[in-house]
Amino acid sequence: MKITARPIVAGSLFAAILGSSAVLAEPIPTTDWSGYYVGLSAARSTGDNYWDRPALGGHATLSDDWTGTLPILTVGRDWQRGQFTFGAAFSISSGEITASPQPGIFLLCNDCETIVSDLMTLRGRVGLADSKMHFFATGGFAQADVAGTSGGGQTTVNSDTLTGWTLGLGVERNLGDKVSLTAGYDHFDLGAITLEGHNPGAISEIEFGLMQIGVNYRW
């Protein structure tokens, strides 16, 4: 009786293909983002500011863009379950951003300036890990010292510590050796500061954004 080796060869070839397919199908390892981290970033302000008299309707002054770059120190903790992450972070900044609203029909303003300084946030965040990338959304409590001045800073109309909220989106890339590069955008709403000392009923609503880029170290 003649015995052929073709079925044996075909079976071996099929098994080899399955084995190679299994190897090719193995997912790329995902970075473990769990643990503590400390980060330093530079944040550029966006948005504009004006002084207003709500009782008269419309903006009392012409708006001016926020200017300034803040150094921000962040300490946080993340946990990871599969590809999903969640955590909390605390951030502080010692710098300031400013805007100089221009005189309008309903409010004369002699070198007026709005100043936001000593920003602090406490935020939660959730994210998705994908290979060496980490995409996340963040939000929580925000606080800063706010002042309104006139006469080129010669007169302080009012100063106060305002609290509000912040929401943002960001991305992080693992560079190896526990170091990662991060970038994101955060929007802030701190409510309004009263400026009665300048004009009755005058206020300034404090809203701005921060475009950030920085480096984190994890352990």
ROVO-477348 format. One record per residue (C-alpha): y, z, x. Coordinates in pm, whole numbers. Each point is the difference from the previous one (the first is absolute). Layout:
N
R      c2      c3      c1
R       Y       Z       X
...
//
This chain:
219
R      c2      c3      c1
R       0       0       0
R     344     -94     134
R     254     282      16
R     372     -85      17
R     265     223     154
R     283    -142    -208
R       3     277    -269
R       5     263     274
R     285    -172     185
R     196     -50    -324
R     -45     367     -94
R     117     113     342
R     305    -228     -19
R      90     131    -348
R     -27     360     119
R     220     -80     299
R     267    -152    -227
R      -6     304    -226
R      35     227     299
R     295    -194     140
R     167      -7    -344
R     -32     375     -25
R     172      35     336
R     280    -238    -103
R      50     185    -327
R      62     335     168
R     356     114     -85
R     260      48     270
R      29     376      68
R     295     162    -180
R     227     239     188
R     -35     363    -103
R     352     101    -106
R     -88     360     -85
R     157     284     195
R     342     125     107
R     272    -220     145
R     354      18     136
R     233    -297      -3
R     343    -110     120
R     180    -287    -170
R     338    -172     -21
R     131     -62    -353
R     276    -249     -86
R     196      67    -318
R      33    -256    -282
R     184     -14    -332
R     362      83     -87
R     219     286    -121
R     310      39    -216
R     218     272    -150
R       2      -3    -376
R     181     140    -306
R    -267     -32    -275
R     243      87    -280
R     195    -319      71
R    -308    -223      10
R    -100    -219     294
R      36      80     369
R     333     153     101
R     -13    -132     357
R    -142    -305     171
R    -338      75     155
R     -80       5     369
R    -334     -35     176
R    -174     302     149
R      -4     -16     380
R    -183     200     263
R    -344      48     150
R    -189     326     -36
R    -254     146     245
R    -280     149    -214
R    -268     246     109
R    -308      20    -224
R    -298     235      -7
R    -283     -78    -239
R    -365      31     -96
R    -227    -267    -147
R    -348      12    -151
R    -229    -301     -45
R    -282     -75    -246
R    -152    -339      77
R     294    -241      13
R     231     223    -205
R     243     245     160
R     224     276    -131
R     222     251     170
R     339     169      40
R     288     -27     246
R     316     193      89
R     293    -183     164
R     337     108     140
R     296    -188     147
R     304     128     190
R     208    -320     -28
R     234    -129    -268
R      76    -315    -199
R     345     -85    -138
R     176    -229    -245
R     375     -66     -45
R      82     -95    -362
R     320    -203     -37
R     288      77    -243
R     -47    -131    -353
R     199     -28    -323
R     -94     345    -129
R     -10     196     326
R     222     -21     306
R    -191      77     317
R     164      52     338
R    -274     -54     260
R    -258     165    -224
R    -349      56     139
R    -335     120    -134
R    -224     171     255
R    -371      83     -33
R    -152     218     273
R    -294     229      80
R    -244    -186    -224
R    -328     177     -77
R    -299    -114    -205
R    -334     141    -116
R    -224    -278    -128
R    -350     -72    -115
R    -162    -334      75
R    -303    -208     -92
R    -133    -299     186
R    -267    -256      73
R    -163     -43     341
R    -106    -351     105
R    -142     -38     351
R     288     103     232
R     260     -17    -279
R     114     276    -235
R     207     -89    -309
R     160     289    -189
R     244     107    -271
R     199     320      29
R     229     213    -215
R     137     348     -50
R     291     239      57
R     314     -85     200
R     299     207     108
R     314     -69     206
R     349     129      73
R     261    -225    -161
R     378      -6      50
R     290    -202    -136
R     308     -25     223
R     337    -175      -8
R     275     -75     249
R    -249    -121     258
R    -190     328      -6
R     309     221      10
R     -64     140    -349
R    -336     108    -139
R      11     -64    -374
R    -335     169     -58
R    -326      74     181
R    -331     109    -145
R    -375       4      55
R    -160    -242    -246
R    -364     -28    -100
R    -182    -292    -158
R    -298    -229      46
R    -132    -274     222
R    -257    -280     -44
R    -125    -243     260
R    -258    -243     133
R    -130     -33     353
R    -260    -137     235
R    -158     141     315
R    -200    -174     273
R    -232     178     238
R      82     -86     363
R    -282     208     148
R      -7     332     186
R     117     186    -315
R     328    -195      -7
R     117    -212    -291
R     303    -214     -82
R     155      55    -344
R     265    -176    -210
R     125      50    -354
R     278      22    -255
R     107     312    -193
R     248      23    -288
R     199     322     -53
R     186     135    -303
R     182     330      61
R     203       7    -319
R     380      23      24
R     264     203     182
R     315      99    -192
R     336    -103     145
R     236     191    -231
R     221      86     295
R      94    -365      34
R      20    -113    -364
R     -95     178    -325
R    -347    -103    -107
R     -75    -188     322
R    -356      -6     137
R    -208    -197     249
R    -361     -86     -74
R    -216      34     310
R    -266    -272       8
R    -117    -184     310
R    -300    -152     170
R    -147      43     347
R    -185    -273     191
R    -218     179     255
R    -207     -86     305
R    -169     255     222
R    -301     132     186
R    -253     264    -108
R    -238     207     210
R    -313     133    -176
R    -249     270      82
//
